[in-house]
Amino acid sequence: MRYRGLGSAKRWSAIGAALGAAMLCTSGLQAQQDVPRQAGGVPVAPRGIADNPLPAGPFRYRTAEGMDIRVEVVARDIEYPMALAFLPSREMLIVTRKGELRRLAPGSNRTSVVEGGPVGVFAGESGDAGTSHAYIDIALDPQFATNRYVYIAYNKPEGDGRVLALGRGRWTGARLEGFADIWVAPTGVSGVMRMAFGHDGTLFFTTSGADAQNLSTAGGKVLRINPDGSIPADNPFANSRTARRDIYSYGHRGALGLAVHPRTGAVWESENGPNGGDEVNVIRPGVNYGWPFVSLGRTYPGPWQAGRGPGHEVFEPPVIYWTPAIAVSGLMFYTGDALPKWKGDVFVGALRTGEIPGTGHLERILINENMEELRREVLLYDLHQRVRDVKQGPEGYIYMAVEQKDGSILRIVPAD
């Protein structure tokens, strides 16, 4: 390298800067690890702090709002619990990703299998490629007191594969009877689904899969039907000749939480991004939420999902988001009196943080009267459990389904 026309000091300064830059570049290259990758360039997640057994409990915590809580282990030894619902009798119904419907009686710490549910497809470990959850979600009909309907979302066998489906059966007090599908996805749409009944009695549910921007397909949508499977006349595309009539909103990725705001009746959805970009969205009829064209996250191999940094210039933006991702799962508005300083707050489960297994937890988000985030709090992180679902119990306590092979049901109660 030659430098002409420079004095000695300037010449050596330039040479030093060039050498320093070269050394920095070389050092940086040497420092980066060549991590193992699976199909598609997705890094293999490390297992160094995964698979943590849940201690006996109970566990006591101080919280940010100055309200001490106690976390109790209500039931253990449930393989992969996915979602839970409460019967009027205060019994709990639990669905598992193995395809079991289980019942937990009040005061008991052991669940029993309930017959009458559909056949689902179960495969793989949660978070791995090719995983299939047999049962995904459970909900009671708003008119359960008179019609006794229980709804289950699941992956239904189809040939050598599977498709998303949801159906309902009547609860007899001991089993489901007459289970029948009310909605089945077209071929190629499988993955995850969550359900929530609107204040008007219609049933909202989510789908994952490709073609999130294509209104003629069912994947990557929030859909809305009547409880018998028919299409509400006021759906945004009910009179379209090209769009599916059951679509309510589109442009979604894998939605693992759905809840209706208790005061406004608005539908809220929690959605997994790729590597970062988890979202909570307020769902509006006919609106495009942008996936895969916009995202606050990166693809798993590293580049930005949308080819650039975060931005929602055209599409509907989220009201809450996470980067890095927490693999958000479950969504609940707290309305009880047992934990008064959390009234009105949003709760979500987390399966893992920053793509590291063994970092699941619960998060609380305080929102104001304009539905804007004010602050958030990470809870139960030290337990290292995959919180798959979160629900308010009939007495105002908070219940969580912990989705592990040796899964459990946890409950948050006042400390004293």
LINKAPE-V320522 format. One record per pair of residues at least 6 apart in sequence whose C-alpha atoms are under 7 Angstrom apart, sorted by the first residue. I is the first residue (numbers start at 1). J is the second residue. Records with the same first field share a line. If there is no record, write none. Layout:
# LINKAPE-V320522
I->J / J
This chain:
# LINKAPE-V320522
3->11
35->43
36->43 / 44
37->43 / 44
38->44
41->301
42->300 / 301
43->300 / 301
45->355 / 356 / 357
46->356 / 357
47->357
49->357 / 358
50->357 / 358
51->358
52->358 / 384
54->383
57->72 / 73
58->70 / 71 / 72 / 73
59->70 / 71 / 72
60->69 / 70 / 71 / 415
61->68 / 69 / 70
62->68 / 69
65->341
67->341
68->414 / 415
69->412 / 413 / 414 / 415
70->412 / 413 / 414 / 415
71->410 / 411 / 412 / 413
72->410 / 411 / 412
73->409 / 410 / 411
74->109 / 409 / 410 / 411
75->109 / 110 / 408 / 409
76->407 / 408 / 409
77->406 / 407 / 408
78->406 / 407 / 408
79->96 / 404 / 405 / 406 / 407
80->96 / 97 / 403 / 404 / 405 / 407
81->94 / 95 / 96 / 97 / 401 / 402 / 403 / 407
82->95 / 96 / 97 / 136 / 137 / 388 / 389 / 401 / 403
83->94 / 95 / 136 / 137 / 138 / 389 / 401
84->92 / 93 / 94 / 95 / 138
85->92 / 93 / 94 / 138 / 139
86->92 / 93
90->106 / 394
91->103 / 104 / 105 / 106
92->103 / 104 / 105
93->101 / 102 / 103 / 104
94->101 / 102 / 103
95->101 / 102 / 135 / 136 / 137 / 138
96->135
97->122 / 133 / 134 / 135 / 136
98->122 / 133 / 134 / 135
99->119 / 120 / 122 / 134 / 135
100->113
101->113 / 114 / 117
102->111 / 112 / 113 / 114
103->111 / 112 / 113 / 114
104->110 / 111 / 112
114->174 / 175
115->175 / 176
116->175 / 176 / 177 / 179
117->176 / 179
118->179
119->156
120->134 / 135 / 154 / 155 / 156 / 157
121->132 / 133 / 134 / 155 / 156 / 157 / 162
122->132 / 133 / 134
123->131 / 132 / 133
124->130 / 131 / 132
125->131
132->191
133->155
134->154 / 155
135->153 / 154 / 155
136->153 / 154 / 192 / 193
137->152 / 153 / 193 / 194 / 195
138->151 / 152 / 153
139->150 / 151 / 152 / 195
140->149 / 150 / 151
141->149 / 150
142->201
148->170 / 171
149->168 / 169 / 170 / 171
150->168 / 169 / 170 / 171
151->166 / 167 / 168 / 169
152->166 / 167 / 168
153->165 / 166 / 167 / 193
154->164 / 165 / 166
155->162 / 163 / 164 / 165 / 190
156->162 / 163 / 164 / 165
157->163
162->190
163->185 / 186 / 187 / 188 / 189 / 190
164->184 / 185 / 189 / 190 / 191
165->181 / 183 / 184 / 185
166->181 / 182 / 183 / 184
167->179 / 180 / 181 / 182 / 183
168->179 / 180 / 181
169->176 / 177 / 178 / 179 / 180
170->176 / 177 / 178
171->177
182->228 / 229
183->229
185->218
189->209 / 219
190->208 / 209
191->208 / 209
192->207 / 208 / 254 / 256
193->205 / 206 / 207 / 255 / 256
194->205 / 206 / 256 / 257 / 258
195->203 / 204 / 205 / 206 / 258
196->203 / 204 / 205 / 258 / 259 / 260
197->203 / 204
198->204 / 260 / 265
199->265
202->224 / 225 / 226 / 227
203->224 / 225 / 226 / 227
204->222 / 223 / 224 / 225
205->222 / 223 / 224
206->221 / 222 / 223 / 255
207->219 / 220 / 221 / 222 / 254 / 255
208->219 / 220 / 253 / 254 / 255
209->219 / 220
210->219 / 220
211->217 / 219 / 220
212->219 / 220 / 221 / 250 / 251 / 252 / 291
213->250 / 251
215->243 / 244
216->242 / 243 / 244
217->244
220->250 / 251 / 252 / 253
221->247 / 249 / 250 / 251 / 252
222->247 / 248 / 249 / 250
223->246 / 247 / 248 / 249
224->246 / 247 / 248
225->231 / 232 / 246
226->232
231->245 / 246
235->245 / 246 / 248
236->248 / 285 / 286
237->243 / 244 / 245 / 247
238->245
248->285 / 286
249->283 / 284 / 285 / 286 / 287 / 288
250->287 / 288 / 289
251->288 / 289 / 290 / 291 / 292
252->289 / 290 / 291
253->271 / 272 / 273 / 291
254->271 / 272
255->269 / 270 / 271 / 272
256->270 / 271 / 328 / 329 / 330
257->269 / 270 / 271 / 329 / 330 / 331
258->268 / 269 / 270 / 330 / 331
259->267 / 268 / 269 / 331 / 332
260->266 / 267 / 268
261->267 / 333
266->282
267->282 / 283
268->280 / 281 / 282 / 283
269->280 / 281 / 282 / 283
270->279 / 280 / 281 / 328 / 329 / 331
271->278 / 279 / 280 / 328
272->278 / 279 / 327 / 328
273->297
274->297 / 298 / 299 / 300
275->297 / 298 / 299 / 300 / 324 / 325
276->296 / 297 / 298 / 322 / 323 / 324 / 325
277->295 / 296 / 297 / 321 / 322 / 323 / 325
278->321 / 322 / 323 / 325 / 327 / 328
279->318 / 320 / 321 / 322
280->318 / 319 / 320 / 321
281->318 / 319
288->315 / 316
289->315 / 316 / 317
290->315 / 316
293->306
294->306 / 311 / 312
295->305 / 306 / 310
296->310 / 311
297->304 / 305 / 323
298->304 / 305
299->305
319->372
320->373
324->353 / 354
325->353 / 354
326->350 / 351 / 352 / 353 / 354
327->350 / 351 / 352 / 353
328->348 / 349 / 350 / 351
329->348 / 349 / 350 / 351 / 388 / 389
330->348 / 349 / 388 / 389 / 390
331->347 / 348 / 390
332->346 / 347 / 348 / 390 / 391
333->344 / 345 / 346 / 347
334->342 / 343 / 344 / 345 / 346 / 392
335->343 / 344
336->343 / 396
337->396
338->396 / 397 / 414
339->414
345->364 / 365 / 366 / 367
346->364 / 365 / 366
347->363 / 364 / 365
348->362 / 363 / 364 / 390
349->361 / 362 / 363 / 387 / 388 / 389 / 390
350->360 / 361 / 362 / 386 / 387 / 388
351->360 / 361 / 386 / 387 / 388
352->358 / 359 / 360 / 386
353->359 / 360
358->384 / 385
359->381 / 384 / 385
360->381 / 384 / 385 / 386 / 387
361->379 / 380 / 381 / 384 / 385 / 386 / 387
362->378 / 379 / 380 / 387
363->376 / 377 / 378 / 379
364->376 / 377 / 378
365->373 / 375 / 376 / 377
366->373 / 374 / 375 / 376
367->373 / 374
368->374
385->402
386->402 / 403 / 404
387->400 / 401 / 402 / 403
388->401 / 402 / 403
389->400 / 401
390->399 / 400 / 401
391->398 / 399 / 400
392->398 / 399
393->399
397->411 / 412 / 413
398->411 / 412
399->409 / 410 / 411 / 412
400->409 / 410 / 411
401->408 / 409 / 410
402->408 / 409
